[in-house]
Amino acid sequence: MKNFKRVVMVALAAVLLTSWSVPCSAEDGAFKNIFENAFYGGLAGTLVGGALLAFTKRPGDHLDYLSVGAASGVLAGAAYGLVKSSRAFAEIDNGKVRLAMPTIIPEFQEANARGASSVMFKAELIRGKF
């Protein structure tokens, strides 16, 4: 009788877990874009690492170029995705106004006459689509 109850409970749990679905709506937004850019950056980085293997004397000894290229590509792709999906303080989209924490983006400026480089930080205040 004890095994029968256990089998019934497991079967009931399996039926409930597979049949009940909670509707959810996810915005097709920033996370998807960042993930896609990181994924494609990883693929491109792996290809670049593989291409660099052609210039070594013993390619089998330098297979770490693939992993370094992939990791660099993922980081670069994620950074690109973050910058591309930056948010403004106020976004106007078809007459609707959304407020959000703005994304702060660093900008590097070239050396001036004195040879000093500078870093500037920018944040968008207003962005709109009309």
HURA-V304770 format. One record per residue. N is the residue number from 1. PSI is psi in whole degrees, -180 to 180 (none if undefined). D_FIRST is the distance of its C-alpha to the first C-alpha in Angstrom with 2 decimals. Layout:
[[N,PSI,D_FIRST] [N,PSI,D_FIRST]]
This chain:
[[1,-35,0.00] [2,-42,3.80] [3,-35,5.49] [4,-43,5.05] [5,-41,6.39] [6,-43,8.73] [7,-41,9.95] [8,-43,10.62] [9,-42,12.42] [10,-42,14.39] [11,-42,15.37] [12,-43,16.44] [13,-41,18.39] [14,-42,20.02] [15,-45,21.08] [16,-40,22.48] [17,-30,24.29] [18,-21,25.89] [19,-32,26.78] [20,129,28.16] [21,134,31.60] [22,123,33.92] [23,136,37.52] [24,152,39.80] [25,121,43.43] [26,138,44.91] [27,134,48.62] [28,74,50.04] [29,-131,52.15] [30,-45,53.12] [31,-41,50.01] [32,-43,49.85] [33,-43,53.56] [34,-43,53.39] [35,-43,50.48] [36,-43,52.32] [37,-39,55.53] [38,-40,53.83] [39,-50,52.17] [40,-33,55.45] [41,-39,57.30] [42,-41,55.00] [43,-45,55.64] [44,-40,59.38] [45,-38,59.42] [46,-40,57.69] [47,-41,60.31] [48,-42,63.11] [49,-38,61.73] [50,-36,61.57] [51,-34,65.12] [52,-23,66.32] [53,-27,65.02] [54,-20,67.79] [55,7,70.41] [56,157,69.23] [57,-40,70.47] [58,91,67.05] [59,-30,64.39] [60,-23,61.59] [61,-10,62.48] [62,36,62.26] [63,-13,58.91] [64,-15,58.28] [65,-34,60.62] [66,-47,57.77] [67,-37,55.44] [68,-41,58.30] [69,-42,59.35] [70,-46,55.84] [71,-42,55.38] [72,-41,58.86] [73,-40,58.22] [74,-45,54.98] [75,-43,56.77] [76,-41,59.79] [77,-41,57.75] [78,-40,55.73] [79,-42,58.99] [80,-42,60.55] [81,-38,57.60] [82,-43,57.82] [83,-39,61.54] [84,-33,61.26] [85,30,58.70] [86,150,60.55] [87,151,60.43] [88,167,63.31] [89,-43,63.51] [90,124,63.99] [91,132,63.06] [92,118,64.42] [93,107,62.64] [94,45,63.86] [95,-5,64.95] [96,137,61.85] [97,128,62.32] [98,136,59.62] [99,139,60.14] [100,166,58.56] [101,123,59.29] [102,150,61.85] [103,129,61.33] [104,124,63.99] [105,123,65.46] [106,144,67.80] [107,130,70.95] [108,129,73.12] [109,147,76.83] [110,166,79.24] [111,140,81.78] [112,-165,84.75] [113,-29,88.38] [114,-10,87.64] [115,11,84.80] [116,134,82.07] [117,155,78.83] [118,154,76.97] [119,128,73.45] [120,148,72.99] [121,133,69.84] [122,151,69.48] [123,134,67.10] [124,135,67.33] [125,-43,67.94] [126,135,67.92] [127,139,66.59] [128,152,66.83] [129,130,66.25] [130,none,68.50]]
